[in-house]
Amino acid sequence: MTKRTLTLAALCITLPTLAAHADAIPEDVARDAAMLRDQAVSESPAWDIVESLTSEVGPRLAGSAGDRAAVRWALEKLESLGLQNVRREDTVVPHWDRGTISLRITDPFPQTLVATSLGGSPGTPEHGIDAEIVRVESLAELRALQPEDLTGRIAFIDHVMEAARDGSGYGVSSRIRGCGHVVAAERGALATIIRSAGTSHHRFAHTGSMLRNSIPADIPGVAISNSDADLLGYQVATGEPVRVRLRSTARFLPDEISANVIGEVPGRGDAADEIVLLGAHLDSWDLGTGAIDDGSGVAMVAAAAKLILDHGRPRRTIRVVLYANEEFGLSGANQYLNDHEDDVGNHVVGLEADFGAGRVWRVSSRVAEESLDIIDELHALLEPLGIERGDNTAFGGADLSPLRRAGMPVIGLSHDGSEYFHYHHTADDTLDKIDPAALNQSVAAYTTAAFVAANIERDFGRLPLDTSESSCAAEFDR
C-alpha cells in the first residue's frame, strides 16, 4: 500500500482561538498542542510501526511463539523510538490452541460450513459430535428452553449484529459469544454454534473469547460466517430436522509467561511522579495479523509518545503500556493493577486505543464534574480534526477498566467503527485495512489529548471505586 498523508488544507483546519483556553488549558500549552496536532496529521511514525508489527511478528495469540516475539519486538521498538525506562512486567497468560475444525450439515441438504472455534473452547471427542440443532435468536430464547429441548442437541444462536459507527451492536453479540455456552450446557446441549459477532458480508468466521471467569467452557463453542448462518437458518426454516457433524481439536496447553511492555516520556520537576497512561494491547487473535486489533492502537499510542518526546519533556510522565492478553482475559491489565496498586493515585488519567484504525469522531470522558471544563477546552483543540463532543460516561477501554474501577479518570477517543466489525477477529484483519490518513488523524487526537493532560497544572479528579465484576451471571441480568 502506498503511504498517504492528509494535508491540513484537506482537513480545513483552523486554529482555535487561544484565548478560549486561558482558564483550564494555559495559552502556551494550547498553542503547542495545536502545533503537535497539525504535525501528526501531516506525518507520524504510526504507519511504520504497525507495518513492522504485522509484517515482522504477525499473529500474537497469548502464550504462543508469536506472543513471545511480540514482546521482544515491543521492547526493541520502544527503545528505538527513544522512550525511557523501557521494560517488561511479566504476567501469566493462558495458552489455548485453536487446532483444526470441520463443520458440515449432514441433513437435510449436506453442505460444508465455514467455522472457527471460539477462544477457550474445548475440542470435541475424537470421533466428533453428530447431532440435531435447535435454532434461537437470543440469549432470552435460549434461557426459555427446557432440558428436554436441548439435551443431546446443539444450540444454534442466530443473532444478527448490525453495523454502527459507535459499535453499539457488538454488546449483545459479544454476550452471546461469551455466555451462550453456559446456558446451553446447563440444558444438556452438546455444543453451541453462533452466528459470528461481526458484520462482514464475506465468508469469514469471527473468533473471540468465551467467558471463563465464572463457569468453565465445558462444551465446544463455534462461530460460523454470516453467510453460513443464513444457509443454516434456511435449512431450519424448511421444517426438516437439521443435523450437523462437528469435529474440533481445540485444547488448552500449560500456562505461559508473557509481559506488559512499558516505555515512558519522563516528566519533570514535582509532577514527574504523576502519570498520563496511553494504553493498547500487544496480543491478537491468530486468524489474521492483528493489524486493526490492535496493531493500529499500538502504533497510535507509541507514535503519540514519540511526537511528544521530540517536542520536549512534559510536566507529567507519559507512560505507554502495551498490555498482554487483552483478548483472552485481561491478564496484563489485571497484572498491571497488582504491580502498581500502591501508586494508582498517581495515575492522573488514562487513554486507550483499541477500536480499530478508523478516524476519531468523538471525545468523551469519565472525570470528576469539576474537571469537565478541561474536557470542553480539549474538545476545542480536537474539533478541527472533525471530532464531536461526547458525554462524561466514557468506558475508557477494556485494559484500562481495572484502573478505572480503582478510581483513575479516563478520556475516551471514539473511532469510527462502521467497518471495524467487518474484519474484527477474522483472517481479514490485515494491514491493507488501515488507511494511513485516518491513522494519522487518530495519532493527532491521542497526541493532543496526552500532551494537554501531561502539561496542565490541574488534574481530572478521582472516580468512585467500582467493585463490580464481569461474569456470565451478571451478563444474564442485562
N, C-alpha and C positions, 0 to 999 in steps of 0.2 A: 504494500500500500504506500502511495506517495504521501509524505507528510504535508499537511495543510496547516496554515496559520490563519487566524482570524484577525483581521485588521481592526483598528479602533474605528475607522470610518464605517466598516460593515456593521459594527455594533451601535453606531451613532452615539458614542459615549460623550457625555458632557459632564464635566466635573461638578459635583455638588458644591454648593456654597459652603466654604469652610466655616463661616460664622455660625452655621447651624449646629456645629459640633462643639461649640465653646464650652458647654456645660459638662456632658458626660465624656466626650472624646475631645481631648485638647486639640487645638488647631494644628500643631506640628505633627501629632500622631495621625490625624485625619489626612493631612497632606501626604505623608509618607505612605500611608495605607493605600491611598488612591494611586500613587506612583507605582507601588508594587502590584496592585491590581492590574493596571494597564500593561505593565511589563509581562505579567503572567499570561494575559490574553494574547499578547504578541508572540511570546515564545516561552516555553518552560521545558525542563528536562523530563517531564512526565512520560511522553511517548517512549523515549529511550529506555526508561525504567521498566515500563510494562512490557515492552518488546523483549527486553533482556530476560525478564522473569518468565514469560510464557514460552520463549524460544529456547532458553538455556536450561530451564528446570521443567516447565510443563506442569502436568497434574501433580497435586501435592496433598493427597489424602492423608489424614492424620495417621502416624505410625508407619507410613510407607517409606521406601527409599527416596521417593520424591519429596516427602516432607523433610527428611534429613538434609537433602540437597538444598531445599528452600531456605532452611536456617543458615546454612553456610553461605548461600547467595546473599541473604539479607545482611549478614554481618559484614561481608565484603562491600556490598553496595552502600550501606550507610557510612562506612568508613571512607569510601571513595568520594562520597558527596561532601565530606568534611565535617559530618556531625561528630559531636564529642561524647565521651562516656559510652561508646557503643559496647553492648554486652548482650549476653543471653541470660535469661532467667528460666531455669528448667521447670518442666511440669510433666506429669504422667498423662499420656493420652491413650485412648483405646486404639486397637489395631484391628479393623474389620476388613475382610477380604471379600470383594464382590463375587468372585468366582465366575461361573458361567450360568446361563439361564436359557430355558426354552419354554415357550408357552404356545399352546395350539388348541384351537377349537376342534373337538372331535365329533360333536353332534350339535345341531342337525346338519350344518354345512361346514365341513372341515376347512380351516384357514389357519395360517401361522400368524401370530400377533407379535408386534414389536414391543418388547417389555424390558424392564430393568428392575433389579432388586432395590428396595428401599434400604437406606443406611441403617444397619443394626439388625436387619432381617436374618433369621437363621435360614439354613438351607432346607430343602425337602428331604425326606427319606431318599435313599439311593435310587429306588425304583420310581420316585416321583409321586405326585398326587393326581389322581384321576377322579374328578367329582363334578357334580352339577353346581351351577352358580345360582345365586339369589341376588337380584339387582335391587339396589335402593339408590336414592339420590342425595341423602344427607345422613349425618350422624343421628338426627332425631328419628328418621325412619329405621335406621339400624337398631337403635335402642328399643324401638317399639316391637321388634321381632322377638318371638319366643324361642326357647331352645329347640323346640320341635321344628321350627322354621329353618334353622341353620345347622344343626348337628349333622356332621358328615358332609357338609356342603362348603362352598367357597363364597364369601361375601364379595360382591362387586359394587363398589360405591362410585356412582356415576354422577359426580357433581361437576358442572361446567364452570370454570373460572373465567370471569370477564376481565378484559384489559382495562386499565385505568392509569392515568398519569401518576396518581399517588399510590398505585399498587394496592388499593384497598380490597380488591378481590382475593388477595393472597391469604388473608387471615383465615377465612373459612376453609379454603383448600388445604392450608398447612395444618390446621387442626384435624382434618380428616386424615391426612397423611400421618400425622404424629400419633393420633389416638384411636383411629378406627380399629386397629388390630386388638385393642383392649376389649372393646365392646364385642367384637366378633368372637374372640377367644372365649369370653365368658358365656357365650351362647352356643359353644360347641363347634364353631367354624374350623375348618382345616387350614384356611389361608384367607388373605384378603387381596383383592385386586382393586386398584383405584384408577380412575381417570387422572392423568398427570396433573399436578398442581402447576399449571402453566397455560400459556395462551397461544402456543405455536400452532400454525397450520401445516407444519411439516411433520414428517413421520418420525419424530424423535420422542422418546420417553424421558420424563424428568425424574431424576432421583431426588433424594432428600431424606432427612432423618426421621425414624420412628422414635418417639419419646421413650426413654429407658429409665427415667429417674423415679418412677413410681411402680410400674409393673413391667417385668421383662417382656421383650418382644419374643414370645414363645411360639408364635405361628408365623410362617413366611408372609412378608408383605411385598407386593409387586405393584409397580406403576406401568400403565400402558399409554401409548401416544393417544392424542385426541382423536385421530382418525381411526385408530383401532378400537377406542371406546365407542365410537359411532358404529363401527362394524359389529361389535359385540352387542350393543344395545339393539341394533336392527334384528339380530337373531333372537334375542329375548322377546322382542315385540311380535314375533311370529306366533308366540304361544306354545311353541315346542320346547321341551326341556333342552337346555343348553349345557353341554358338558365340555370341560377343558382338561388338558393334561399339562401340568406344571412340573418342571424339574429345575432345581437351583442348587448350586454348590456353595452358596454364600456361607461364611463362617467367621467366627472370632478367633484371632490369634492372640498370643500374650501381649499385654500392655507394653508400650514403648515409652522412651523419654523423648520429648520434643522440647520446644522452648519458645517463650516470647522473646522477640528481638527488639532491643531498645536503643535509641540514639537520641541525643539532645542538642539543642541550641541553648547553651548556658545563659542564664540571666546574669544580672549584675547587681551589686550592692545588696541592700537589705531585702530586696524582693527575689533574690536568686533562688531561695528555697521554695518559692511559690511556683506551681506547675500548671501550664496550659497543655492539656493532653490531646494529641492528634492520633487517633486510632484507626486501624484497618486490620483485616485478618489475613495471615500469610497462607493458611491452608486452603485447599479447594477440593471439590469432588473430583473424581478420577475419570469422568467420561470425556470432558473437554480439557482445555489447557488453563482454565481458571482465569481468563482474561477480564471478563466483566465482574466475576465473582471469585476473588476480589482483587485481582491484579491491578485493575484500574484504581481501586481505593488505595492500595499500597503506593501506587505511583503518585496519586494526588497528595497524600499527606507527606510523603518523602520530598516531593518537588516543592511543596509549600514551605517546608522547613529549610530546604536549600536556598530558596529565594530570600527568606528572612535572614538566614545566616549570612548570606553575601551582602545584605544591607547593613549589618552590624548587630551587636548584641542587644537583645531586648531587655526590659526590666525583669520580667519573669522568665523562668526557664520554659522553653517549649520542648515537650517530650513526645517523641514519636514512639508508639508501641505497635508493633506488628504481632498480633495475637496468634497463638497456637490454637488449633482445633476449635474454631467457631462453629463449623458445620455440624459437628458431631458431639456437642455437649458443653461448649464454652469452657473447656479445660483451662485455656490460657487466661480468660477473663476472671475466672474464679481464683486461679493461682495468683494473678496479679493483686487482687484484693487481699489475699492471705499474706503475700510478700510485703505489701505496703499498708497494712492495716493501721500501723502507728502514725502514718502521715497522710491519711485520707483527707484530713482537713487542709492540707497544703495544696490539694488539687482544686484550683480556683474554678476551672470549667473544662469540659471535655467536648470534643467534636469527633465524630466517627464517619468515615467514608465506606459505606457498604451497601450501595444500592445501584450498582452499575455505573456506566460511563455516560449517561445522558446529562444534558445541561442541568445545572441547578436552577430551579424555578421558584423556590420559596425558602425563606429563612424563618424558622420557628425557634422556640426556646423553652426551657424549663428552668427559670431562675426566680429568685425572690422578687416579690412585687416591686420593691423599692429600686430594683435594678433594671426594670423594663425600659427606662429611658435610654439605657446603654444600647439595648437591642433596637430601639427606634432609630437611634443615630447610626448604628451599624447598618441597618437596612438602607439608610440614605446613601451610604457608601456602596452598597451592593446593588442598589436599584439600577444603575447604569448597565449592569450585566443582564437586565431583564428579570430580576428576582423580586418576587412579591413578598409582602409581609404576612407571616403566619401568626399563630396564637402562642400561648405560653404552656402548651401541653405536649411539647416535643418528647418523643420516646428516647431519642439520642442514639440508639443503636444497640444491638444485642451484646456486643463486647463491653460497652460502657454500662450495661444495666446493673452489674454488681456495685460499681462505684456510685451510680445514680441512686440506687436504693440506700447506699450508705451516706447520702447527703450531697454528692457532688452535682452542681448545676450543669446543664448541657445546652449547647446550641445545635440545632438540627438544620442541616442544609439538605433540602429535599431535591433529589434528582428526578428527572422526567423518566417515569417507569412505563411509558406507553408501550415500549417494545421489549423492556427488560425481561419479562416472563415468557417471551418467545424463545429465549436462549438459556435462561436460568436453569442450572443443574442438568444441562444436556451436553451431548457431544458437540453441539454447535456453539458452545461458549469458547470462542477463539478470537484471536487478535483482530481479525478483519471486522468484527462487530463494533470496534471502537472508532469513533470519529475524532481525529486529533483536535479539531477546533472545539468540539464540545468538551473534550478532556481538558484543554487549556482554560476554557471558561470556568470549569469546576475548580481547577487549581487556583484561579484568580479568586474565587469565592472563599476557599479554605485559607489562602494566604491572607486575604483581607481580614477575615474574622480572627484568625490566630494572631496576627500582628496587633490588631486592636486590643484583644484580650490580654496580650502579653505586655502591653506598653501603657495602658491606662493605670491610674493610681487606684481607682475604685475596683471593687470586686463584684461578684454576682450573687452574694448571699449564700445561704445553705438551704438545702431541701430537707423536708421532714424525713425521718428514717422510714423505710418501707421494708417490712419483714415478710411480705407475701412471696410465694414461690410458685413457679410454673409446674403443673402436673396435669395428668390426664383427668383426674378428678376435678380439678379447678376448671379445665377447659370445658368439661361437660356442662358446667353451670352457666356458661356464657351464651 
